[in-house]
Amino acid sequence: MKKTKTRKLRQRNRRRFFKELFLFCLLMALLTGGYLFFKSNFLRIQKVECFFDGQRCSNQVWAGVFEILKGKSSVSISQQSFLSALKEKYPYVRNAEIEIRSPRAVVVKLEKRVAIGNFVFISDFPLFTQLPLKPSLELKKISGLTGYPNWQVDENGVIFSSNQANNQLPLILLVPEKAVKVESGAQIQSYFQADIINLLIHLAESSLQPDTVIVSEEKNIAGIISSGWEALISTEKEIVFQVDSLQLILGRAKIEGRLPKLVDLRFNKPVVSY
């Protein structure tokens, strides 16, 4: 009787062992198959469609996107790593989204950075030698003749283009204390400490669209030139308060029917010249 029980126990243990061995082998086979499938060319990206702000990408941009994605696994591709690689190649790209259409085909949707101004870095410009400032058209002519590159900067302060200037945007002449070598993709704060981005954003929010803004890092002065009026503000003081004061002064001037030639906001009490 005892031997019979022992034999049954051994048989039960043997069946359990083979069952567990079978499950283990099955699991390993599934893992191995999954790994081989994951690494196979079946999941490698071979076809890329590219759209930039709703329009098909240029051949140059498409080639750059395809170069980054070709051969990558459509399952494990990281949106963040792709965006980082894309921004390094094309700094004017603000965002990118990848849609997987099939294991080997993806659609890439790109968004471009929106520029808030044409920036020119000039280290030897004769600035603020006379008041009021030189007319903006003359300043644009001077900046064009000097051969300095026009950079475009977005609201986050990212420099992303040195292409031809956008005439719809204000011209921003930056006069740093020393010459700088500007690189696409860098932050403007790396070259110029004054908070120019904040100034431009608040000017736009106040419906004050300047033609030209000139900023001297050494003198901490920003000169704002628009059609019919000019203004000086201090980059060391609260920019929002100065812009609000400028908006108020210009609003009253329009009601009175005469615009000031110069509004100097660098002091505790604004100085208005007609």
C-alpha positions in Angstrom: 0.0 0.0 0.0 2.8 2.3 1.0 4.7 1.5 -2.2 1.6 2.2 -4.3 1.3 5.7 -2.8 4.9 6.4 -3.3 4.7 5.4 -7.0 1.7 7.6 -7.5 3.4 10.5 -5.9 6.4 10.1 -8.1 4.2 9.9 -11.2 2.4 13.0 -10.1 5.7 14.9 -9.6 7.0 13.7 -12.9 3.9 14.9 -14.7 4.2 18.3 -12.9 7.8 18.5 -13.9 7.2 17.8 -17.6 4.2 20.2 -17.6 6.4 23.0 -16.1 9.2 22.1 -18.5 6.8 22.4 -21.4 5.4 25.7 -20.2 9.0 27.0 -19.7 10.0 25.9 -23.3 6.8 27.5 -24.7 7.5 30.7 -23.0 11.1 30.8 -24.1 10.0 30.0 -27.7 7.5 32.9 -27.6 10.1 35.3 -26.2 12.7 34.2 -28.8 10.2 34.4 -31.6 9.0 37.8 -30.4 12.6 39.1 -30.1 13.4 37.8 -33.6 10.2 39.3 -35.0 10.9 42.6 -33.2 14.4 42.7 -34.7 13.3 41.6 -38.2 13.0 43.9 -41.2 9.3 43.5 -41.1 9.1 46.2 -38.4 11.8 48.4 -40.0 10.6 51.7 -41.4 11.0 51.8 -45.2 8.4 54.4 -46.2 8.0 58.0 -44.9 5.4 60.6 -45.7 6.2 64.1 -44.5 4.0 67.1 -44.0 5.1 70.6 -42.8 2.2 72.7 -41.4 -0.3 70.7 -43.5 1.8 70.9 -46.7 4.0 68.3 -48.1 7.7 68.7 -47.0 10.3 69.9 -49.4 12.6 67.2 -50.8 15.4 68.4 -48.6 13.3 68.2 -45.4 11.8 64.8 -46.5 15.4 63.4 -47.1 16.5 64.6 -43.6 13.4 63.0 -42.0 13.9 59.8 -43.9 17.5 59.6 -43.0 16.6 59.8 -39.3 13.8 57.2 -39.5 15.1 54.7 -42.1 15.7 51.3 -40.6 14.3 52.2 -37.2 11.7 49.9 -35.6 8.2 51.4 -36.0 7.4 49.8 -32.6 10.2 51.2 -30.5 10.8 54.6 -32.2 10.9 57.4 -29.6 9.0 60.6 -30.4 11.3 62.6 -28.2 14.6 61.2 -29.6 13.3 61.8 -33.1 12.3 65.4 -32.3 15.7 66.1 -30.8 17.5 64.7 -33.8 15.2 66.7 -36.1 15.7 70.0 -34.2 19.5 69.5 -34.4 19.2 69.1 -38.2 16.4 71.7 -38.7 16.3 74.2 -35.8 13.2 75.9 -37.3 11.1 72.8 -36.4 9.0 73.4 -33.3 7.2 70.1 -33.0 6.9 66.7 -34.7 4.4 63.9 -34.6 4.8 60.4 -35.9 1.8 58.3 -37.0 2.3 54.6 -37.7 0.3 53.6 -40.8 1.8 50.1 -41.0 4.8 48.2 -39.6 7.0 49.7 -42.3 5.3 53.0 -43.1 4.9 56.2 -41.0 3.5 59.7 -41.5 5.5 62.6 -40.0 3.7 65.9 -39.3 6.0 68.9 -38.6 5.2 72.3 -37.1 7.4 75.3 -37.8 8.5 77.8 -35.2 6.7 81.1 -35.5 9.1 84.1 -35.7 8.3 87.3 -33.7 11.1 89.4 -35.3 14.1 89.7 -37.6 17.1 89.9 -35.4 20.4 91.5 -36.5 23.5 91.4 -34.2 25.6 94.5 -34.8 28.6 95.2 -32.5 29.8 98.4 -34.2 26.6 100.4 -34.8 26.7 104.1 -33.9 23.7 103.9 -31.6 21.9 106.7 -29.7 24.3 109.4 -30.7 21.5 111.8 -31.4 17.8 112.1 -30.4 15.3 111.5 -31.7 16.5 108.3 -33.3 17.2 107.9 -37.0 14.1 107.0 -39.1 13.4 103.3 -39.3 13.6 103.2 -43.1 17.1 104.6 -42.9 18.0 102.0 -40.2 16.7 99.2 -42.4 18.8 100.5 -45.3 21.9 100.7 -43.1 21.4 97.1 -41.7 21.0 95.8 -45.3 24.1 97.5 -46.5 26.3 96.3 -43.7 25.8 92.7 -44.8 24.8 91.3 -41.3 22.7 88.1 -41.5 19.1 88.4 -40.4 18.1 85.8 -37.8 14.5 84.9 -36.9 13.6 84.2 -33.3 10.5 82.6 -31.8 8.6 83.5 -28.6 10.8 81.1 -26.6 13.9 82.9 -27.7 15.1 80.2 -30.0 17.2 81.4 -33.0 16.2 79.2 -35.9 16.8 80.9 -39.3 19.2 83.1 -41.1 17.2 83.2 -44.3 15.9 86.3 -46.0 14.1 88.6 -43.5 10.4 88.5 -43.2 9.2 92.1 -44.1 6.0 91.5 -42.0 8.1 91.3 -38.8 9.8 94.1 -36.9 13.6 94.6 -37.4 15.4 94.1 -34.1 18.9 95.5 -34.1 20.9 94.2 -31.1 24.1 95.9 -30.1 26.0 93.6 -27.8 29.0 94.7 -25.7 31.3 92.5 -27.8 31.0 90.7 -31.1 29.2 87.4 -31.0 29.1 84.3 -33.3 25.5 83.4 -33.6 24.4 79.7 -34.1 21.1 78.4 -35.3 19.2 76.6 -32.6 20.7 78.5 -29.7 18.9 80.6 -27.2 19.1 84.4 -27.8 19.8 84.8 -24.1 23.2 83.1 -24.7 24.3 86.2 -26.7 22.2 89.0 -25.3 21.1 89.4 -21.7 18.4 92.0 -22.1 14.9 90.5 -22.1 14.1 91.3 -25.7 11.5 88.5 -26.1 9.4 89.8 -23.2 9.6 93.3 -24.7 8.3 92.2 -28.1 5.6 90.0 -26.7 4.2 92.9 -24.6 4.4 95.3 -27.4 2.4 92.9 -29.6 -0.1 92.3 -26.7 -0.5 96.1 -26.4 -1.2 96.4 -30.2 2.0 98.4 -30.5 3.7 97.1 -33.7 7.1 98.7 -34.1 9.0 98.9 -37.3 12.4 98.7 -35.6 13.7 98.1 -32.2 17.3 98.9 -31.3 18.8 97.6 -28.1 22.1 98.5 -26.6 23.4 96.0 -24.1 26.1 98.4 -22.8 23.7 101.4 -22.2 20.7 99.2 -21.2 18.5 101.2 -23.6 15.9 100.0 -26.1 14.8 102.4 -28.8 11.4 101.6 -30.3 10.6 103.1 -33.7 7.2 103.0 -35.3 5.3 105.0 -38.0 5.0 108.5 -36.6 6.6 108.0 -33.1 9.7 106.8 -31.3 10.3 105.7 -27.7 13.1 104.9 -25.3 12.9 102.4 -22.5 15.3 101.1 -19.9 16.0 97.3 -20.1 17.0 97.4 -16.4 13.5 98.4 -15.3 10.1 96.6 -15.4 9.4 96.2 -19.1 5.6 95.6 -18.8 5.1 98.8 -16.8 7.0 100.9 -19.4 5.1 99.3 -22.3 1.8 99.9 -20.5 2.8 103.6 -19.9 3.7 103.9 -23.6 0.4 102.5 -24.7 -1.5 104.9 -22.4 0.5 108.0 -23.6 0.0 107.1 -27.3 -3.7 106.4 -26.7 -4.2 109.8 -25.2 -2.1 111.4 -28.0 -4.4 109.9 -30.7 -7.5 111.3 -28.9 -5.8 114.7 -28.8 -4.9 114.4 -32.5 -1.2 114.7 -32.3 1.5 112.0 -31.9 4.7 112.7 -29.9 8.0 112.5 -31.7 9.7 110.8 -28.8 8.5 109.2 -25.5 11.4 108.7 -23.1 10.3 106.1 -20.4 13.7 105.6 -18.7 12.9 107.9 -15.9 10.4 107.8 -13.0 8.3 110.3 -15.0 8.0 109.9 -18.8 9.4 112.7 -20.9 7.2 113.4 -24.0 8.6 115.5 -26.8 6.4 116.8 -29.7 
